[in-house]
Amino acid sequence: MHIVSFDRDSSATTRSPHPAPSESWLPDFARIRGCVANAIADQIGEAIRAGVLRPGDRLPTQQAIADALGFHHNTVYIAFRKAAGRGLIRSFRRRGTFVLDNQPH
């Protein structure tokens, strides 16, 4: 499903109803020490606190992260579960995983 909008000059533009994944962000492989799932969850939190990932941003898929880092999909799945348990992200079936707005204002 796409949404079509018209600009003042009557040209149509198409945009997806879901934000594009924040493809510029991936966990830093060189900084992973100890439990990989904890390290990835920690890096998600660090990216949110640093403003690299903002509320509403969609994260890359678990499979994309696993492929990029060379880890098994289940490892990244556990990392996402840990980050979700910390209130950082939320996953929606067939829509993706999004950064939550739980930061103090």
N, CA, C and O of each residue as an XYZ file, in Angstrom:
420
protein
N       0.833     -1.169      0.000
C       0.000      0.000      0.000
C       0.878      1.233      0.000
O       1.813      1.323      0.795
N       0.600      2.173     -0.865
C       1.314      3.431     -0.921
C       0.313      4.570     -0.845
O      -0.848      4.410     -1.223
N       0.752      5.699     -0.363
C      -0.079      6.888     -0.279
C       0.391      7.852     -1.347
O       1.586      8.120     -1.467
N      -0.540      8.372     -2.122
C      -0.210      9.327     -3.174
C      -0.672     10.693     -2.717
O      -1.815     10.861     -2.293
N       0.219     11.673     -2.803
C      -0.149     13.047     -2.471
C       0.220     13.947     -3.635
O       1.089     13.617     -4.441
N      -0.442     15.074     -3.714
C      -0.200     16.016     -4.794
C       0.388     17.297     -4.232
O      -0.113     17.852     -3.254
N       1.465     17.762     -4.869
C       2.087     19.021     -4.488
C       1.328     20.165     -5.141
O       0.421     19.938     -5.942
N       1.695     21.381     -4.803
C       1.040     22.551     -5.382
C       1.166     22.607     -6.889
O       0.293     23.145     -7.571
N       2.260     22.048     -7.418
C       2.447     22.089     -8.866
C       1.741     20.926     -9.556
O       1.996     20.657    -10.730
N       0.855     20.232     -8.836
C       0.020     19.141     -9.351
C       0.792     17.881     -9.708
O       0.238     16.990    -10.352
N       2.044     17.780     -9.312
C       2.769     16.543     -9.582
C       2.505     15.572     -8.437
O       2.482     15.966     -7.271
N       2.311     14.333     -8.767
C       2.017     13.322     -7.755
C       3.313     12.770     -7.186
O       4.281     12.542     -7.912
N       3.318     12.561     -5.892
C       4.443     11.904     -5.244
C       3.895     10.706     -4.482
O       2.787     10.750     -3.948
N       4.672      9.650     -4.439
C       4.250      8.434     -3.758
C       5.174      8.194     -2.583
O       6.393      8.317     -2.697
N       4.576      7.850     -1.448
C       5.382      7.509     -0.283
C       4.752      6.316      0.413
O       3.539      6.108      0.361
N       5.579      5.563      1.044
C       5.111      4.397      1.778
C       4.513      4.853      3.099
O       4.991      5.833      3.670
N       3.473      4.172      3.612
C       2.909      4.558      4.903
C       3.821      4.210      6.077
O       3.586      4.664      7.196
N       4.854      3.412      5.833
C       5.799      3.037      6.882
C       7.150      3.655      6.570
O       7.584      3.632      5.418
N       7.829      4.212      7.581
C       9.142      4.801      7.320
C      10.130      3.758      6.822
O      10.040      2.578      7.162
N      11.062      4.213      6.021
C      12.112      3.316      5.517
C      13.012      2.917      6.678
O      13.169      3.685      7.627
N      13.603      1.735      6.618
C      14.507      1.336      7.696
C      15.676      2.305      7.818
O      16.130      2.879      6.827
N      16.150      2.478      9.030
C      17.322      3.315      9.264
C      18.543      2.518      8.827
O      19.309      2.016      9.649
N      18.704      2.415      7.509
C      19.753      1.570      6.937
C      21.149      2.049      7.300
O      22.106      1.277      7.239
N      21.273      3.316      7.678
C      22.596      3.823      8.010
C      23.092      3.259      9.343
O      24.284      3.338      9.639
N      22.193      2.692     10.149
C      22.602      2.167     11.441
C      22.683      0.649     11.406
O      21.754     -0.034     10.977
N      23.797      0.151     11.860
C      23.986     -1.272     12.135
C      24.863     -1.359     13.376
O      25.685     -0.471     13.605
N      24.712     -2.396     14.177
C      25.616     -2.544     15.317
C      27.069     -2.608     14.839
O      27.357     -3.125     13.760
N      27.970     -2.078     15.655
C      29.395     -2.066     15.327
C      30.017     -3.393     15.757
O      30.179     -3.665     16.947
N      30.358     -4.204     14.772
C      30.909     -5.540     15.034
C      32.149     -5.464     15.922
O      32.332     -6.311     16.796
N      33.000     -4.466     15.712
C      34.260     -4.357     16.448
C      34.040     -4.111     17.942
O      34.927     -4.389     18.749
N      32.871     -3.594     18.318
C      32.598     -3.284     19.724
C      31.861     -4.399     20.454
O      31.543     -4.254     21.635
N      31.586     -5.496     19.782
C      30.847     -6.589     20.412
C      31.805     -7.440     21.237
O      32.757     -8.019     20.715
N      31.530     -7.500     22.535
C      32.315     -8.299     23.473
C      31.342     -9.078     24.349
O      30.232     -8.615     24.608
N      31.748    -10.240     24.798
C      30.908    -11.023     25.704
C      29.670    -11.540     25.000
O      29.734    -12.010     23.864
N      28.550    -11.448     25.681
C      27.280    -11.929     25.137
C      26.868    -11.057     23.950
O      26.605     -9.865     24.111
N      26.815    -11.647     22.780
C      26.532    -10.905     21.550
C      25.158    -10.248     21.610
O      25.012     -9.086     21.231
N      24.152    -10.980     22.081
C      22.797    -10.422     22.139
C      22.750     -9.201     23.059
O      22.115     -8.202     22.724
N      23.416     -9.273     24.212
C      23.460     -8.118     25.118
C      24.179     -6.945     24.467
O      23.745     -5.799     24.591
N      25.273     -7.226     23.779
C      26.048     -6.162     23.140
C      25.228     -5.453     22.063
O      25.282     -4.228     21.952
N      24.475     -6.207     21.275
C      23.645     -5.591     20.234
C      22.528     -4.768     20.878
O      22.255     -3.650     20.439
N      21.882     -5.309     21.912
C      20.835     -4.560     22.614
C      21.408     -3.282     23.221
O      20.771     -2.229     23.169
N      22.609     -3.370     23.795
C      23.268     -2.181     24.350
C      23.518     -1.143     23.266
O      23.309      0.049     23.490
N      23.962     -1.586     22.091
C      24.242     -0.647     21.004
C      22.966      0.002     20.473
O      22.997      1.153     20.037
N      21.857     -0.713     20.503
C      20.579     -0.098     20.125
C      20.275      1.042     21.095
O      19.909      2.140     20.676
N      20.427      0.777     22.389
C      20.195      1.813     23.400
C      21.126      3.002     23.243
O      20.697      4.149     23.366
N      22.401      2.736     22.971
C      23.370      3.820     22.771
C      23.002      4.669     21.560
O      23.102      5.895     21.607
N      22.578      4.025     20.479
C      22.206      4.761     19.265
C      20.981      5.633     19.513
O      20.879      6.728     18.961
N      20.055      5.159     20.333
C      18.870      5.955     20.665
C      19.275      7.153     21.513
O      18.850      8.275     21.240
N      20.093      6.927     22.540
C      20.523      8.030     23.411
C      21.347      9.068     22.661
O      21.292     10.255     22.980
N      22.111      8.623     21.666
C      22.944      9.544     20.878
C      22.140     10.265     19.795
O      22.653     11.180     19.150
N      20.897      9.864     19.595
C      20.073     10.510     18.574
C      20.266      9.948     17.181
O      19.700     10.468     16.219
N      21.058      8.893     17.056
C      21.250      8.249     15.754
C      19.954      7.566     15.340
O      19.553      7.625     14.178
N      19.301      6.917     16.302
C      17.974      6.338     16.096
C      16.991      7.183     16.891
O      17.188      7.428     18.081
N      15.933      7.627     16.224
C      14.942      8.495     16.866
C      13.604      7.773     16.989
O      13.347      6.818     16.256
N      12.751      8.221     17.910
C      11.432      7.604     18.045
C      10.713      7.543     16.695
O      10.658      8.529     15.961
N      10.169      6.378     16.388
C       9.470      6.173     15.127
C      10.337      5.601     14.030
O       9.813      5.113     13.029
N      11.664      5.648     14.189
C      12.553      5.066     13.176
C      12.351      3.559     13.130
O      12.160      2.909     14.157
N      12.396      3.022     11.924
C      12.310      1.572     11.750
C      13.723      1.018     11.650
O      14.536      1.515     10.871
N      14.012     -0.002     12.430
C      15.329     -0.639     12.391
C      15.427     -1.564     11.188
O      14.410     -2.017     10.662
N      16.652     -1.846     10.753
C      16.820     -2.873      9.718
C      16.252     -4.195     10.238
O      16.124     -4.389     11.446
N      15.918     -5.083      9.335
C      15.371     -6.372      9.752
C      16.402     -7.163     10.544
O      17.608     -6.955     10.416
N      15.902     -8.064     11.354
C      16.795     -8.924     12.123
C      17.697     -9.722     11.190
O      18.881     -9.906     11.470
N      17.138    -10.193     10.086
C      17.928    -10.976      9.138
C      19.013    -10.118      8.497
O      20.132    -10.591      8.294
N      18.699     -8.856      8.175
C      19.693     -7.966      7.569
C      20.853     -7.719      8.534
O      22.014     -7.707      8.125
N      20.536     -7.524      9.808
C      21.589     -7.319     10.807
C      22.413     -8.593     10.971
O      23.642     -8.540     11.027
N      21.737     -9.735     11.048
C      22.449    -11.014     11.188
C      23.379    -11.245     10.005
O      24.527    -11.649     10.188
N      22.895    -10.995      8.805
C      23.723    -11.180      7.609
C      24.909    -10.224      7.600
O      26.023    -10.621      7.256
N      24.677     -8.955      7.978
C      25.745     -7.954      7.954
C      26.844     -8.274      8.963
O      28.022     -8.033      8.702
N      26.456     -8.817     10.115
C      27.427     -9.094     11.174
C      27.969    -10.514     11.139
O      28.988    -10.807     11.763
N      27.293    -11.398     10.413
C      27.735    -12.784     10.345
C      27.292    -13.628     11.530
O      27.916    -14.644     11.836
N      26.217    -13.214     12.199
C      25.673    -13.981     13.315
C      24.404    -14.687     12.879
O      23.815    -14.353     11.851
N      23.990    -15.662     13.665
C      22.751    -16.378     13.387
C      21.562    -15.456     13.676
O      21.620    -14.612     14.570
N      20.503    -15.630     12.917
C      19.291    -14.824     13.087
C      18.772    -14.887     14.524
O      18.302    -13.879     15.052
N      18.850    -16.054     15.163
C      18.341    -16.191     16.534
C      19.076    -15.291     17.522
O      18.483    -14.826     18.496
N      20.355    -15.043     17.281
C      21.129    -14.153     18.149
C      20.573    -12.739     18.088
O      20.411    -12.087     19.119
N      20.281    -12.267     16.886
C      19.729    -10.918     16.721
C      18.297    -10.875     17.255
O      17.881     -9.869     17.829
N      17.547    -11.952     17.072
C      16.190    -12.043     17.618
C      16.226    -11.848     19.137
O      15.419    -11.099     19.690
N      17.158    -12.520     19.805
C      17.290    -12.382     21.255
C      17.680    -10.951     21.620
O      17.170    -10.403     22.597
N      18.571    -10.345     20.850
C      18.975     -8.957     21.101
C      17.779     -8.017     20.998
O      17.619     -7.127     21.833
N      16.943     -8.207     19.987
C      15.746     -7.375     19.826
C      14.797     -7.593     21.004
O      14.189     -6.640     21.491
N      14.664     -8.838     21.464
C      13.797     -9.120     22.622
C      14.326     -8.409     23.866
O      13.548     -7.868     24.652
N      15.650     -8.411     24.043
C      16.248     -7.728     25.190
C      16.008     -6.219     25.103
O      15.648     -5.587     26.096
N      16.207     -5.644     23.916
C      15.983     -4.207     23.735
C      14.509     -3.859     23.945
O      14.191     -2.816     24.517
N      13.617     -4.723     23.486
C      12.181     -4.500     23.695
C      11.845     -4.574     25.182
O      11.031     -3.794     25.677
N      12.466     -5.502     25.889
C      12.256     -5.624     27.324
C      12.719     -4.397     28.095
O      12.218     -4.112     29.182
N      13.665     -3.682     27.535
C      14.157     -2.437     28.148
C      13.293     -1.237     27.752
O      13.549     -0.116     28.191
N      12.274     -1.471     26.925
C      11.383     -0.389     26.501
C      11.950      0.485     25.404
O      11.502      1.617     25.222
N      12.934     -0.020     24.665
C      13.585      0.777     23.622
C      12.908      0.653     22.265
O      12.804      1.633     21.527
N      12.449     -0.549     21.933
C      11.897     -0.821     20.606
C      10.652     -1.687     20.739
O      10.388     -2.274     21.789
N       9.893     -1.752     19.645
C       8.734     -2.648     19.586
C       8.625     -3.192     18.179
O       8.746     -2.454     17.200
N       8.394     -4.493     18.087
C       8.263     -5.152     16.787
C       6.797     -5.406     16.477
O       6.005     -5.744     17.356
N       6.456     -5.235     15.207
C       5.114     -5.496     14.716
C       5.226     -6.464     13.548
O       6.015     -6.250     12.627
N       4.444     -7.513     13.591
C       4.473     -8.520     12.532
C       4.196     -7.872     11.179
O       3.228     -7.131     11.010
N       5.061     -8.170     10.232
C       4.970     -7.713      8.839
C       5.114     -6.202      8.662
O       4.938     -5.696      7.553
N       5.432     -5.470      9.739
C       5.640     -4.026      9.620
C       7.055     -3.622      9.972
O       7.587     -2.661      9.415
N       7.667     -4.348     10.892
C       9.032     -4.022     11.262
C       9.178     -3.728     12.741
O       8.244     -3.893     13.526
N      10.364     -3.290     13.098
C      10.693     -2.956     14.481
C      10.979     -1.469     14.553
O      11.763     -0.940     13.765
N      10.338     -0.794     15.503
C      10.395      0.658     15.594
C      10.929      1.105     16.946
O      10.729      0.441     17.963
N      11.615      2.251     16.935
C      12.115      2.864     18.156
C      10.933      3.506     18.873
O      10.140      4.224     18.263
N      10.823      3.242     20.173
C       9.747      3.813     20.980
C      10.147      5.178     21.523
O      11.331      5.495     21.640
N       9.146      5.971     21.851
C       9.375      7.289     22.440
C       9.177      7.180     23.948
O       8.172      7.643     24.488
N      10.143      6.566     24.615
C      10.069      6.392     26.063
C      11.142      7.192     26.783
O      11.397      6.970     27.967
N      11.762      8.111     26.082
C      12.843      8.882     26.678
C      12.267     10.040     27.489
O      11.242     10.604     27.106
N      12.904     10.403     28.601
C      12.423     11.546     29.384
C      12.531     12.825     28.574
O      13.504     13.032     27.847
N      11.535     13.675     28.703
C      11.512     14.930     27.930
C      12.010     16.085     28.741
O      12.058     17.211     28.247
